[in-house]
Amino acid sequence: MSKENKKYQSTLTIDDFSSTTKLATHEITVPIGSKESISETDSYYNPFEHRSVEHPNSTTGALIHLLKSSLGTGILAMPNAFRNAGLIFGLVGTFVVGLLCTYCVHILVKASHAICQKAKIPVLGFSETCGAAFEYGPKPLRKFSTAAKYTVDISLLITYFMSNCVYVVFIAEALHGVFNQWFPDNGLSIRMYMVMIMGFLIISAQIRELKHLVPFSFLANVSLVGALGVTLYYMFLEVNPVSSRPAFASFSTLPMFFSTVIFAMEGIGVVMPVENNMKNPQHFLGCPGVLNAAMTSVVLLYAFIGFFGYLRFGEDTRPNITLNLPMEEIPAQIGNVLIPISVFLTYNLQMFVPLDIIWRKGLSDRLHGTWRRHLGQIIMRCLYVAGTIAVSVAVPNLEPIIGLVGSVCFSTLGILVPAIVDTVLNWEGDLGFMKWKLIRNIILAIFAIFALVSGTSQSIGQIINPPAVD
């Protein structure tokens, strides 16, 4: 192997005391200007053959992780999303958003593979892919590569931190409903339940390997399926005619629909770690492929729950559909116990991405010695959990938080960023016949900006003027 190749060769390792997926011991950098020096033989470099993963995930494990990252608490908000869109428009809109989210992940992963092939690097993360796209793009844009990388890192950190806040609210609301039924005179508010679960979250947060979270993801999926089974039971106790619900709600509530659906389906930050940790990464894309199989299942299930949930409860639909169940009945109580269990077991997977960024970009190189790194991990995880609890206590209203996270974070990271990355990377290369790729990416960007602006304004309005909370 030549000296030049050794410079960019790296292995994928997971530190003993870190939840992070790291590229060797330092962050990989792609040399600016290397685009002009690429030889014809570079196309024969296969990044998959050069990956060395210490704890690789099987194809099944990757599918479970991807399903759990996209199939989460958002499914319980889908009937409320349909309430904001209307029955027919909600159904069509859900399929459209699902297709867009899946397509944008394809764009991002293919861009990452293309850059790895050009630079002879086995693997790149989300932010590194974005930074490298600028380095391989037009010369005037190469100076923005570092800014692009850190912008994505910060966005991912904020996105998944806020998602964990939503998870805390989901857990607290479900527990509040159940315990109020069992102990009607307990007098505990939703905020008190948030504080009470903090200790349990801190303990579970100490699991640091993505591979070790597979059983948790599996149990979370089982619990969620059980809760959905209970929900479906009540949903089909009474089937209203389709004509009883409006086909289209109103233009004023559409932003909340798109924001909620994007929040529910997007798992863009987990995609790259999952793909990078696969034993057989060639199975991630393609047909059927891990991505297509996971997202097809997610979209169909989300559309089904949203359609029939809104058909059953109509304008009384709550932000969390399980709150519509008759809490005095045992099956409804079981469903509302399974929900916090599922969300609790998913919390760790969702915090993997932000903790990876904090540790790898902020703390890892500053802490030396086994005990210091171990203590640093413990403190970092405790502070992260405490932070999500604090934000949830401050804003315990579920619907505007979901809308804000979906509009600001996931629409930007899941749709806008892949469109920009693909445009920059192919600007001087292949934009397709009549530049169809550029036209496609402009359409994606317009949709993302629409969701960003409209969803944010409506969510902030609901946060400023919130409904009463117990």
Stockholm file with secondary structure:
# STOCKHOLM 1.0

chainA/1-470         MSKENKKYQSTLTIDDFSSTTKLATHEITVPIGSKESISETDSYYNPFEHRSVEHPNSTTGALIHLLKSSLGTGILAMPNAFRNAGLIFGLVGTFVVGLLCTYCVHILVKASHAICQKAKIPVLGFSETCGAAFEYGPKPLRKFSTAAKYTVDISLLITYFMSNCVYVVFIAEALHGVFNQWFPDNGLSIRMYMVMIMGFLIISAQIRELKHLVPFSFLANVSLVGALGVTLYYMFLEVNPVSSRPAFASFSTLPMFFSTVIFAMEGIGVVMPVENNMKNPQHFLGCPGVLNAAMTSVVLLYAFIGFFGYLRFGEDTRPNITLNLPMEEIPAQIGNVLIPISVFLTYNLQMFVPLDIIWRKGLSDRLHGTWRRHLGQIIMRCLYVAGTIAVSVAVPNLEPIIGLVGSVCFSTLGILVPAIVDTVLNWEGDLGFMKWKLIRNIILAIFAIFALVSGTSQSIGQIINPPAVD
#=GR chainA/1-470 SS CCHHHHHHCCCEECCTTCCCCEETTSCCCCCTTGGGGCCGGGGGCCGGGGCCBSSCBCHHHHHHHHHHHHSSTHHHHHHHHHHHHCHHHHHHHHHHHHHHHHHHHHHHHHHHHHHHHHHTCSCCCHHHHHHHHHHTSCGGGGGGHHHHHHHHHHHHHHHHHHHHHHHHHHHHHHHHHHHHHHCTTCCCCHHHHHHHTHHHHHHHTTCCCSGGGHHHHHHHHHHHHHHHHHHHHHHTTSCCCGGGSCSCCCGGGHHHHHHHHHHHHCCHHHHHHHHHTBSSGGGSSSSSCHHHHHHHHHHHHHHHHHHHHHHHHGGGCCSSGGGGSCTTSHHHHHHHHHHHHHHHHHHHHHHHHHHHHHIIIIIGGGCCSHHHHHHHHHHHHHHHHHHHHHHHHHCCCHHHHHHHIIIIIIHIIIIIHHHHHHHHHHTTSCCCGGGHHHHHHHHHHHHHHHHHHHHHHHHHHHHHSCCCCC
#=GC SS_cons         CCHHHHHHCCCEECCTTCCCCEETTSCCCCCTTGGGGCCGGGGGCCGGGGCCBSSCBCHHHHHHHHHHHHSSTHHHHHHHHHHHHCHHHHHHHHHHHHHHHHHHHHHHHHHHHHHHHHHTCSCCCHHHHHHHHHHTSCGGGGGGHHHHHHHHHHHHHHHHHHHHHHHHHHHHHHHHHHHHHHCTTCCCCHHHHHHHTHHHHHHHTTCCCSGGGHHHHHHHHHHHHHHHHHHHHHHTTSCCCGGGSCSCCCGGGHHHHHHHHHHHHCCHHHHHHHHHTBSSGGGSSSSSCHHHHHHHHHHHHHHHHHHHHHHHHGGGCCSSGGGGSCTTSHHHHHHHHHHHHHHHHHHHHHHHHHHHHHIIIIIGGGCCSHHHHHHHHHHHHHHHHHHHHHHHHHCCCHHHHHHHIIIIIIHIIIIIHHHHHHHHHHTTSCCCGGGHHHHHHHHHHHHHHHHHHHHHHHHHHHHHSCCCCC
//
